[in-house]
Amino acid sequence: MKARRQSTVEPVFGTLTQFMGLRKVNTLGIKQANKCMHLSAIAYNLKKY
């Protein structure tokens, strides 16, 4: 189960860190960090298509 999840999730985080510059989340608080991650996921999905 872990290998299956890792094979689907790792490329996304690799793309976010390497090409979109998301190595650190420079926000204060969990809510702001969640917003940053959601926006990054939206940008990733838009770039994918």
C-alpha positions as CSV (number, residue, x, y, z in Angstrom):
1,M,0.0,0.0,0.0
2,K,2.8,2.4,0.9
3,A,4.6,1.8,-2.4
4,R,1.5,2.5,-4.4
5,R,0.8,5.8,-2.6
6,Q,4.5,6.8,-2.8
7,S,4.5,6.2,-6.6
8,T,1.6,8.6,-7.1
9,V,2.5,11.3,-4.6
10,E,6.3,11.6,-5.0
11,P,6.3,13.0,-8.5
12,V,3.9,15.8,-7.5
13,F,6.1,16.9,-4.6
14,G,9.2,16.6,-6.8
15,T,7.7,18.9,-9.4
16,L,6.5,21.4,-6.8
17,T,10.0,21.6,-5.2
18,Q,12.1,21.4,-8.4
19,F,10.2,23.5,-10.9
20,M,7.8,25.6,-8.9
21,G,10.2,26.6,-6.2
22,L,8.2,25.3,-3.2
23,R,11.0,24.2,-1.0
24,K,9.7,26.2,2.0
25,V,6.3,27.6,2.9
26,N,7.0,31.1,4.1
27,T,3.7,31.8,5.9
28,L,2.6,32.1,9.4
29,G,0.1,29.5,10.7
30,I,-1.3,26.3,9.5
31,K,-4.2,28.0,7.7
32,Q,-1.9,30.1,5.6
33,A,0.3,27.1,4.8
34,N,-2.7,25.1,3.7
35,K,-3.8,28.0,1.4
36,C,-0.3,28.0,-0.1
37,M,-0.3,24.3,-0.7
38,H,-3.8,24.4,-2.2
39,L,-2.7,27.1,-4.6
40,S,0.4,25.1,-5.5
41,A,-1.8,22.1,-6.2
42,I,-4.1,24.1,-8.4
43,A,-1.1,25.5,-10.3
44,Y,0.3,22.0,-10.7
45,N,-3.0,20.7,-12.0
46,L,-3.4,23.6,-14.5
47,K,0.2,23.0,-15.7
48,K,-0.5,19.3,-16.1
49,Y,-3.3,19.9,-18.6
